[in-house]
Every structure is written in C-alpha cells, then in structure tokens.
Amino acid sequence: MIQSSDVDFYKDQGYLLVKGVFNQQEVEEMRTGVDNIIQRAVQAKKDHNATWDGDYLPKEKLKRLVLKGFHNIHYHDHVFLRALTHPNMRAVLEQIIGPNVQLHHSKMLVKPPENGAAFPMHQDYPYFPHENHTMLAASVHLDNSNEENGCLRVIPESHKQGALPHIGSHYLNQKEYPISEGTLCPAEAGDVLFFNYLTIHGSDVNKSNRTRRNILFQYRDASDFPTSNEHFDWGMGLMVNGENPHFERVTPKYKIV
C-alpha cells in the first residue's frame, strides 16, 4: 500500500496522505453509517453540537458554527469495525507503527455546509499521552475535502517539538499557531490522512455548500502505554494487527463506581 519512502516521509514530516484506501462502495457504506448514527442520536435526544468553545474565533461567529461529533462509533455500527481493521489500513499501520497495532478509540466528525465548525491548531497528545509517542490518527475522508470545505491542515515536522502547552488542554495559542499557517491536506473520498499525535493540526470553517464527513481512528503500538487515565474507554486496546506481547496488560484496569 505504501513504500519505504512514504514511511520515511511520515517519520520526518509527521503525516502521510494515502490515496484510495477505501473504494467507493466502502465509502458509501460508511456515509450511511454516519447518517444513521446522527438519526439515532436525534431520536435519543443526544444530538448535541460538538463545536469547541474558546477564543480562537469571535463569539458571534462561534455561535453559528455546528459540528456533529460522536466517539466510539464502532460500537454503533459494524461498518466502522470493519473499516478500522481493513487490510489496506493494516498494511499502512504495520509499516508506520510496527507489527502489533491496537485501537485506542474511534469517532466521527461532520462539518455541515456553510457553517461547519473549525478546529483550532492543536496536538492530540494532551488528551491521551503515551510513553513512546507511537499514537497516530487515521482520518478517513468520506467526502472530497479542500480549503473551501475546511480540509485538514498540518504543520510539517511539528511532532519533533514534543508536547507543547495548550490553552485549557484543548488548543494552542492561536496567535502563535493560526489555522492559516497549517499546510493544506486536500483529499478525495476514500483517502486517509495519517498523522502523529504530536503533529500540530487543525481545520478551518466549512464555507462551501458541501458536507465534510471524516472518520477518525486512533492507533498505537501495543507496547506503548498511557501515562494518564484520561480518555480511557472500554474498547481501548482492541488488537487491529499482530499480537499483544503483554499478557498481563490486555485490558485497561477500571473501577466501576
């Protein structure tokens, strides 16, 4: 699926766009899955707006923005469990992370037309820090994505800076890291953008008349352990590729209260 030069690019730049990971039928099945999750959320009165609060945009503009975001979507529809273990995904992950790959969590992010919310520039590290920093995001594109509808942006090589201080543990100082400074990563439906959780990334408002739907899978090496209890999930540690070499650490330790 990728060459050794692609792996070198990922390690040096902190991100890699892989074309055509999913075919058109697979994309359509995931689109249907996303639509059905949103419908069930409405029926359950859980259809909240997941737009980030903060001072990265004027308050009046922020109020008008909308984001449909739900975590752990592989619990909601089997199509996403199939996608996160897709042979093409595993082929890339095995080369970037190594032979033993685990899922950390999944989520969906839908930016509706004309007022789809922005994501200020940030690292994913503060949400789920790990010892060896193998954690990465795989952003699956279900729609063609470009600057007009708020495609992802990254700052190449920013993962080499290590963990940076975030405002309220959410995003970076937008005067130092404005969204406009990020390198645009336009993609087509079926493409996947892989980026390290230390790579600075974000996206602008969807100003187009097109929806921008993305599925996000977070993966890590099975020997890369969390350094905090934040963002723990029942399904964390699902083996996507290879084996778990740590028999005593197969599942997270939970306390049910």
Secondary structure, 3 states (H helix, E strand, C coil): CCCHHHHHHHHHHCEEEECCCCCHHHHHHHHHHHHHHHHHHHHCCCCCCCCCCCCCCCHHHHHCCECEEEECHHHCCHHHHHHHCCHHHHHHHHHHCCCCEEEEEEEEEEECCCCECCEEEECCHHHCCECCCCCEEEEEECCCECCCCCCEEECCCHHHHCCCCCECCCECCCCCCCHHHCEECCECCCCEEEEECCCCEEECCECCCCCEEEEEEEEEECCCCECCCCCCCCCCCCEEECCCCCHHHCCCCCCCC
